[in-house]
Amino acid sequence: MLGRTAGGLFWMFRYLERSENTARLLETGFRIALTSSNEAETEWESIVTTAGVRELYLEKYDTFEQGHVINFLLRDKDNPSSVMNSIEMARQNARMVRTALSAEVWEATNETWMTMKTALARPVSVKNLAEVLTSVRQHSAVVRGALHGTMLRNEIFDFARIGTFLERADNTARILDVKYYILLPSSAFVGSSMDNNQWETILRSVSALRSFRWLNEEETSAMGIAKFLILDKRMPRSLAFCASKLAGNLAYLQRDHDGPLPCVEMAAQVNAELAALTVDQIFDDGLHEFLEGSIVRIAEIASQIQQDFRFYG
């Protein structure tokens, strides 16, 4: 496969995953704002920080007012990671690799772009925010469903999944890291009802609250939730799940190449380390340090993939 095609598939699905992750973050911020109006601005600030666009935001606004945050993350052209910009970039990459996609995947991607272009043509109010966020998540799911239901399990499929899982792992690590160091106001709150509520908010942001409760009944703790979102391979947004799928798809790609690829070895090592790790070891060494290291390693793997398969984004 040409590097240009591989790169188009890789970035198409990274951007699609990014748009959905941003929508999930906004939904979480909205839920918090509804229940804790006294601290709403602090919570909206944490959402901007989690999205990794704090500096860009502060170039335009002095306060983290709800309306500003919502529209900056949804539709601001100056924010390259906004939902609209992410979907725009996903469509551009899809057009570039259209011959590699099934008709259903292309149509679902194009429909997502057309729908969101209309929905985000004007500023989004609190009144219709839930509807817009639901639409983003549903359209993302339709593209993913078309991919799984109509595409051959070949290198095209592998590059699409690699982009998805790299972006998803990065997002989960960032959400957990920001929670521990920004959402939690003081170490005095660790283990309190406030701390537990904030951890539950993180579960909501990755659509994992119900599954966590189903597996853990009524137990809610920072360590339990961190274990679930980092090490539990049953959870499709956990770091361990993403690392496992990433290593698997890269291993499939290596079969068609002469000699070992560094990115495959890097992903396999991360997958093996997560499989052998315990949550006690993570907390003993420092949750922040672990998550910070994970974000760096995800970026390194992404860079190595682009180098090994000769495409750049």
VENWO-V122174 format. One record per residue. N is the residue number from 0. PSI is psi as a letter, one per 30 degrees, with the letter a starting at -180 (none if undefined). Layout:
N/PSI  N/PSI
This chain:
0/k  1/k  2/e  3/e  4/e  5/e  6/e  7/e  8/e  9/e  10/e  11/e  12/f  13/e  14/e  15/e  16/e  17/e  18/e  19/e  20/e  21/e  22/e  23/e  24/e  25/e  26/e  27/e  28/e  29/e  30/e  31/e  32/e  33/f  34/f  35/i  36/f  37/f  38/g  39/e  40/e  41/e  42/e  43/e  44/e  45/e  46/e  47/e  48/e  49/e  50/f  51/g  52/g  53/e  54/e  55/e  56/e  57/f  58/f  59/e  60/k  61/f  62/l  63/i  64/k  65/e  66/e  67/e  68/e  69/e  70/f  71/e  72/f  73/e  74/g  75/k  76/f  77/f  78/j  79/f  80/g  81/l  82/e  83/e  84/e  85/e  86/e  87/e  88/e  89/e  90/e  91/e  92/e  93/e  94/e  95/e  96/g  97/e  98/f  99/f  100/l  101/l  102/e  103/e  104/e  105/e  106/e  107/e  108/e  109/e  110/e  111/e  112/e  113/e  114/e  115/f  116/e  117/e  118/e  119/g  120/f  121/l  122/k  123/k  124/l  125/e  126/e  127/g  128/e  129/e  130/e  131/e  132/e  133/e  134/e  135/e  136/e  137/e  138/e  139/e  140/e  141/e  142/e  143/e  144/e  145/e  146/e  147/e  148/f  149/f  150/k  151/k  152/i  153/a  154/f  155/e  156/e  157/e  158/e  159/e  160/e  161/e  162/e  163/e  164/e  165/e  166/e  167/e  168/e  169/e  170/e  171/e  172/e  173/e  174/e  175/e  176/e  177/e  178/e  179/f  180/f  181/e  182/e  183/j  184/f  185/l  186/f  187/f  188/f  189/k  190/f  191/l  192/e  193/e  194/e  195/e  196/e  197/e  198/e  199/e  200/e  201/e  202/e  203/e  204/f  205/g  206/h  207/g  208/e  209/e  210/e  211/e  212/e  213/e  214/f  215/g  216/c  217/g  218/k  219/j  220/l  221/e  222/e  223/e  224/e  225/e  226/e  227/e  228/f  229/e  230/f  231/j  232/f  233/f  234/j  235/f  236/g  237/l  238/e  239/e  240/e  241/e  242/e  243/e  244/e  245/e  246/e  247/e  248/e  249/e  250/e  251/e  252/e  253/f  254/f  255/g  256/k  257/k  258/l  259/k  260/k  261/e  262/e  263/e  264/e  265/e  266/e  267/e  268/e  269/e  270/e  271/e  272/e  273/e  274/e  275/f  276/l  277/l  278/f  279/e  280/e  281/e  282/e  283/e  284/f  285/j  286/e  287/e  288/e  289/e  290/e  291/e  292/e  293/e  294/e  295/e  296/e  297/e  298/e  299/e  300/e  301/e  302/e  303/e  304/e  305/e  306/e  307/e  308/g  309/h  310/l  311/k  312/none
